[in-house]
Amino acid sequence: MKQGCKHGTHRVIEPKGVLPQPANKLDNNMDEIYDNEILIDVHTLNIDSASFTQIEQQAKGDKEEIKKIMLNIVETQGKHRNPVTGSGGMLLGTVEKIGSKLDGKIDLKAGDKIATLVSLSLTPLRIDKIKDIRPEIDQVDIDGKAIIFESGIYAKIPNDLPENLVLSALDVAGAPAQTAKLVKPGDIVVIIGGGGKSGMLCCYEAKKRSGVTGKVIAITYGEDDTARLEKLGFCDHVLRMDARQPVAVMQKVSELTNGAMADITINNVNVPDTEMTSILVTKNTGIVYFFSMATSFTKAALGAEGVGSDVTMMVGNGYTKGHAELTLQDLRECKALRDVFTELYA
């Protein structure tokens, strides 16, 4: 087998010298793998929420058009990186072959079912056929192949939870895990997009970590999301408001916190123009964590400067140590949350 780079630069076609994520085109020829690669027989793509929302809007909801857009992305780039949002997603599949350098040295064998925990925006992917599209959960069933590089991370699919539920949860595992790291007892936490997949997990972790002396405020948009989150009971307040209206949301959060504002704000939405709401609801010494892939960091940085806000802003890294285990444990220990995820995603 040919020797490959740990980070996958051997698959970059152009421009040379860059890593696979920012590359414009990857080699997605799966006939021969390198010594440090894992070949996956792909069953399902879980497209990043911001990406799928954009594709669905571009296709005007037509599934055949969605198929054409996705196939064109992969044909053009050798991976699924949305050219508008820049984001990808993750996949579920079965290990088909392990490179000679890794074989016997990692906890995988041929036949294991895994979910990749690295973005589709850097994963060499070949789609042979799109079999089904489930727009309500951003999932697409395919026949195809993919490659994980030596530096890539993954999770084996556990036996005690449905596969599609696991895939949906692990797609956003970085958000609740980072929430668990950031939130302290007594904190006021605002979760923007609290009724979505990552939002519900973050609300659960935020309440667990902030405790009885803390306060969790969720901002939701849709009627169903709002009702679902209210029923779960993780939040002290659920506000159905448009997070693209920063002043109105700021005023309501100020009212609910007696002017204290949030210690930590987590942004999970899949639409643009919510940066200033995140900043304005957060106190000057607070933290804004942008998990949303629809975030414009130019708007966030210049917007914070424009209103004289000294908040610390964090890029939503989808990986933190132990994130997969923590997220799946949340589903195991909270039946109400697991039931909702099962209903929506399994």
C-alpha positions as CSV (number, residue, x, y, z in Angstrom):
1,M,0.0,0.0,0.0
2,K,1.1,3.6,-0.7
3,Q,2.1,5.7,2.3
4,G,-0.3,8.5,3.2
5,C,-0.1,11.7,5.3
6,K,-1.6,11.5,8.8
7,H,-3.8,14.4,8.0
8,G,-4.8,13.3,4.5
9,T,-2.9,15.8,2.4
10,H,-2.1,12.9,0.0
11,R,-5.8,13.1,-1.1
12,V,-5.7,16.8,-2.0
13,I,-5.8,17.4,-5.7
14,E,-6.0,21.2,-5.6
15,P,-4.7,23.5,-4.4
16,K,-1.6,21.5,-3.4
17,G,-0.2,22.1,0.1
18,V,-3.4,22.7,1.9
19,L,-5.3,20.3,4.2
20,P,-8.4,18.4,3.0
21,Q,-11.0,20.7,4.6
22,P,-10.1,23.9,2.8
23,A,-9.1,22.1,-0.4
24,N,-11.2,22.7,-3.5
25,K,-11.0,19.1,-4.7
26,L,-10.1,15.7,-3.1
27,D,-9.2,12.4,-4.8
28,N,-12.2,10.2,-4.1
29,N,-11.0,7.2,-5.9
30,M,-11.7,4.3,-3.6
31,D,-10.2,1.4,-5.7
32,E,-7.0,1.6,-3.8
33,I,-6.5,2.9,-0.3
34,Y,-3.4,4.3,1.4
35,D,-1.7,2.5,4.3
36,N,-3.2,4.8,6.9
37,E,-6.7,5.0,5.7
38,I,-10.0,3.4,6.7
39,L,-12.4,2.6,3.9
40,I,-16.1,2.8,4.8
41,D,-19.1,1.4,3.0
42,V,-21.5,4.4,3.6
43,H,-25.2,3.9,4.5
44,T,-26.3,7.4,5.6
45,L,-25.1,11.0,5.4
46,N,-26.2,13.3,8.2
47,I,-25.9,16.7,6.6
48,D,-25.1,19.7,8.7
49,S,-28.3,21.6,9.6
50,A,-27.1,24.9,8.1
51,S,-26.0,23.1,5.0
52,F,-29.2,21.0,4.5
53,T,-31.4,24.1,5.1
54,Q,-29.5,26.0,2.4
55,I,-29.7,23.1,-0.1
56,E,-33.4,22.5,0.6
57,Q,-34.1,26.2,0.0
58,Q,-32.1,26.3,-3.2
59,A,-34.0,23.2,-4.4
60,K,-37.3,24.7,-3.3
61,G,-38.0,21.6,-1.4
62,D,-37.9,19.3,-4.4
63,K,-36.1,16.0,-3.5
64,E,-34.9,15.4,-7.1
65,E,-33.3,18.8,-7.1
66,I,-31.7,18.1,-3.7
67,K,-30.2,14.9,-5.1
68,K,-28.8,16.9,-8.1
69,I,-27.2,19.5,-5.9
70,M,-25.6,17.0,-3.6
71,L,-24.3,14.8,-6.4
72,N,-22.8,17.9,-8.1
73,I,-21.1,19.0,-4.9
74,V,-19.4,15.6,-4.5
75,E,-18.6,15.3,-8.2
76,T,-17.0,18.7,-8.2
77,Q,-15.1,18.5,-4.9
78,G,-14.7,14.8,-4.1
79,K,-16.3,15.5,-0.8
80,H,-19.6,17.0,0.5
81,R,-18.7,20.6,1.5
82,N,-21.6,23.0,0.8
83,P,-20.1,25.8,-1.3
84,V,-22.5,28.4,0.3
85,T,-22.2,27.4,4.0
86,G,-18.8,25.7,3.9
87,S,-20.0,23.0,6.2
88,G,-20.5,19.3,5.7
89,G,-22.0,16.9,8.3
90,M,-21.0,13.3,9.1
91,L,-21.8,9.7,8.1
92,L,-22.9,6.3,9.2
93,G,-21.3,3.2,7.6
94,T,-19.6,-0.1,7.9
95,V,-15.8,-0.6,8.0
96,E,-14.8,-2.3,4.7
97,K,-11.0,-2.2,4.8
98,I,-8.3,-0.9,7.1
99,G,-4.9,0.2,5.8
100,S,-1.8,-1.9,6.7
101,K,-0.3,0.8,9.0
102,L,-3.5,0.9,11.1
103,D,-4.7,-2.7,10.9
104,G,-4.4,-4.3,14.3
105,K,-3.3,-1.1,16.0
106,I,-6.8,0.5,16.3
107,D,-10.0,-0.6,17.9
108,L,-11.7,-1.3,14.6
109,K,-12.1,-4.3,12.3
110,A,-13.9,-5.0,9.1
111,G,-17.7,-5.2,9.6
112,D,-17.8,-2.7,12.5
113,K,-20.5,0.0,12.2
114,I,-19.3,3.5,12.9
115,A,-20.3,7.1,12.8
116,T,-17.5,9.5,11.7
117,L,-16.9,12.4,14.0
118,V,-15.1,14.5,11.4
119,S,-16.8,16.7,8.9
120,L,-17.9,15.6,5.5
121,S,-16.2,18.8,4.4
122,L,-12.9,17.1,4.6
123,T,-13.9,13.4,4.0
124,P,-13.2,11.9,0.6
125,L,-16.6,10.7,-0.5
126,R,-18.1,8.9,-3.5
127,I,-21.9,8.7,-4.0
128,D,-23.0,5.9,-6.3
129,K,-26.7,6.3,-5.6
130,I,-29.0,8.5,-3.4
131,K,-31.7,6.1,-2.1
132,D,-33.7,8.2,0.2
133,I,-33.9,11.8,1.6
134,R,-35.4,12.5,5.0
135,P,-35.5,16.4,5.1
136,E,-37.1,16.5,8.5
137,I,-33.9,15.2,10.1
138,D,-31.3,16.2,7.5
139,Q,-30.4,12.6,6.6
140,V,-29.7,11.1,3.2
141,D,-29.4,7.3,2.6
142,I,-26.9,6.4,-0.1
143,D,-24.8,3.7,-1.7
144,G,-21.2,5.0,-1.6
145,K,-17.8,4.9,-0.1
146,A,-15.7,7.2,2.1
147,I,-12.3,7.5,3.7
148,I,-11.2,8.3,7.2
149,F,-7.7,9.5,7.6
150,E,-5.3,8.4,10.4
151,S,-6.0,11.6,12.3
152,G,-9.8,11.1,11.9
153,I,-12.1,10.3,14.8
154,Y,-15.1,8.0,14.9
155,A,-17.5,6.3,17.3
156,K,-18.7,2.7,17.2
157,I,-22.4,2.4,17.1
158,P,-23.6,1.0,20.4
159,N,-26.1,-1.8,20.6
160,D,-28.5,-0.1,23.1
161,L,-29.5,2.8,21.0
162,P,-31.1,3.0,17.4
163,E,-28.5,3.8,14.7
164,N,-30.2,6.9,13.3
165,L,-30.7,8.3,16.8
166,V,-27.0,7.8,17.5
167,L,-26.0,9.5,14.2
168,S,-28.2,12.5,14.8
169,A,-26.9,12.9,18.3
170,L,-23.2,12.5,17.5
171,D,-23.5,15.0,14.6
172,V,-23.9,17.7,17.3
173,A,-21.9,16.1,20.1
174,G,-19.5,19.0,20.4
175,A,-22.2,21.4,21.5
176,P,-23.4,19.7,24.7
177,A,-19.9,18.6,25.6
178,Q,-18.6,22.1,25.3
179,T,-21.6,23.3,27.3
180,A,-20.7,20.9,30.1
181,K,-17.1,22.3,30.1
182,L,-18.2,25.9,30.2
183,V,-21.2,26.1,32.5
184,K,-20.6,26.4,36.3
185,P,-23.1,26.2,39.2
186,G,-25.1,29.5,39.4
187,D,-24.5,30.5,35.8
188,I,-27.2,32.3,33.7
189,V,-27.1,30.5,30.4
190,V,-28.9,31.5,27.2
191,I,-29.4,28.9,24.5
192,I,-30.3,30.3,21.1
193,G,-32.0,27.7,19.0
194,G,-32.8,25.7,22.1
195,G,-35.5,23.6,20.5
196,G,-33.3,21.9,17.9
197,K,-31.2,18.9,18.0
198,S,-28.1,20.4,19.5
199,G,-30.2,23.0,21.4
200,M,-32.1,20.4,23.4
201,L,-28.9,18.6,24.4
202,C,-27.3,21.9,25.4
203,C,-30.3,22.9,27.5
204,Y,-30.1,19.6,29.4
205,E,-26.4,20.0,30.0
206,A,-26.8,23.6,31.0
207,K,-29.4,22.9,33.6
208,K,-27.5,20.0,34.9
209,R,-24.3,22.0,35.3
210,S,-25.8,25.4,36.5
211,G,-27.9,23.7,39.1
212,V,-30.7,25.1,41.3
213,T,-28.9,28.4,41.6
214,G,-28.5,28.8,37.9
215,K,-30.9,29.9,35.2
216,V,-31.4,28.5,31.7
217,I,-33.2,30.6,29.1
218,A,-33.9,29.2,25.7
219,I,-34.7,31.1,22.5
220,T,-36.9,29.2,20.0
221,Y,-38.5,30.1,16.8
222,G,-41.0,27.4,15.7
223,E,-44.2,26.5,17.5
224,D,-43.3,22.8,17.7
225,D,-39.8,23.4,19.0
226,T,-41.1,25.7,21.7
227,A,-43.8,23.3,22.9
228,R,-41.3,20.4,22.9
229,L,-38.8,22.3,24.9
230,E,-41.4,23.5,27.4
231,K,-42.6,19.9,27.9
232,L,-39.0,18.7,28.5
233,G,-38.7,21.1,31.4
234,F,-35.0,21.7,31.2
235,C,-35.3,25.5,31.0
236,D,-36.4,28.1,33.5
237,H,-37.8,30.2,30.6
238,V,-38.5,29.3,26.9
239,L,-38.9,32.4,24.7
240,R,-40.5,32.1,21.3
241,M,-38.8,35.0,19.5
242,D,-36.9,35.7,16.3
243,A,-33.2,35.7,17.2
244,R,-32.6,37.9,14.2
245,Q,-34.1,40.8,16.2
246,P,-31.3,41.5,18.7
247,V,-32.8,44.4,20.6
248,A,-36.1,42.8,21.3
249,V,-34.4,39.6,22.6
250,M,-31.9,41.6,24.6
251,Q,-34.7,43.5,26.3
252,K,-36.6,40.3,27.3
253,V,-33.4,38.6,28.6
254,S,-32.6,41.7,30.6
255,E,-36.1,41.6,32.1
256,L,-35.8,37.9,33.1
257,T,-32.3,38.4,34.6
258,N,-32.9,41.7,36.3
259,G,-30.3,43.3,34.0
260,A,-27.6,40.7,34.9
261,M,-27.6,39.1,31.4
262,A,-26.1,35.8,30.5
263,D,-22.8,34.4,31.8
264,I,-22.7,32.1,28.8
265,T,-24.6,32.1,25.5
266,I,-24.7,29.1,23.2
267,N,-25.8,29.8,19.6
268,N,-27.1,26.7,17.8
269,V,-29.3,28.2,15.0
270,N,-29.0,27.1,11.4
271,V,-29.8,30.6,9.9
272,P,-27.6,33.7,9.5
273,D,-27.9,37.1,11.3
274,T,-28.1,36.0,14.9
275,E,-24.6,37.1,15.9
276,M,-25.6,40.4,17.5
277,T,-28.4,38.8,19.6
278,S,-25.8,36.4,21.0
279,I,-23.5,39.3,21.9
280,L,-26.2,41.6,23.3
281,V,-27.7,39.1,25.7
282,T,-24.3,38.3,27.2
283,K,-22.7,40.3,29.9
284,N,-19.3,42.0,29.2
285,T,-17.4,39.4,31.1
286,G,-19.3,36.5,29.6
287,I,-18.7,33.9,26.9
288,V,-20.5,33.5,23.6
289,Y,-20.1,30.0,22.1
290,F,-21.0,30.0,18.4
291,F,-21.8,26.4,17.5
292,S,-23.8,27.5,14.5
293,M,-22.2,26.9,11.1
294,A,-24.3,29.9,9.9
295,T,-22.2,32.3,11.9
296,S,-20.4,35.1,10.2
297,F,-17.4,35.8,12.4
298,T,-16.9,39.1,10.6
299,K,-20.3,40.2,11.8
300,A,-19.6,38.9,15.2
301,A,-16.2,40.5,15.7
302,L,-17.1,43.9,14.2
303,G,-20.5,43.9,15.7
304,A,-19.2,43.3,19.2
305,E,-16.7,46.2,18.6
306,G,-19.5,48.4,17.4
307,V,-21.6,48.0,20.6
308,G,-18.5,48.1,23.0
309,S,-18.9,44.5,24.1
310,D,-16.0,42.8,25.7
311,V,-17.4,39.3,25.5
312,T,-15.2,36.3,24.8
313,M,-16.3,34.6,21.6
314,M,-15.5,31.0,20.9
315,V,-15.6,29.1,17.6
316,G,-17.8,26.1,17.8
317,N,-15.2,23.3,17.7
318,G,-17.2,20.1,16.9
319,Y,-14.7,18.1,18.9
320,T,-13.8,18.0,22.5
321,K,-12.4,15.0,24.4
322,G,-15.1,12.6,25.4
323,H,-17.9,14.4,23.5
324,A,-19.4,11.3,21.9
325,E,-19.5,9.4,25.2
326,L,-21.0,12.4,27.1
327,T,-23.7,12.9,24.4
328,L,-24.8,9.3,24.3
329,Q,-24.8,9.2,28.1
330,D,-27.2,12.2,28.2
331,L,-29.6,10.1,26.1
332,R,-29.2,7.1,28.3
333,E,-29.7,8.9,31.6
334,C,-32.6,11.2,30.5
335,K,-35.6,9.2,29.3
336,A,-37.6,12.3,28.3
337,L,-34.7,13.5,26.0
338,R,-34.2,10.0,24.6
339,D,-37.9,9.6,23.9
340,V,-37.9,12.9,21.9
341,F,-34.8,12.0,19.9
342,T,-36.3,8.6,19.2
343,E,-39.5,10.1,18.0
344,L,-37.8,12.7,15.8
345,Y,-34.7,11.0,14.6
346,A,-34.9,7.2,15.0
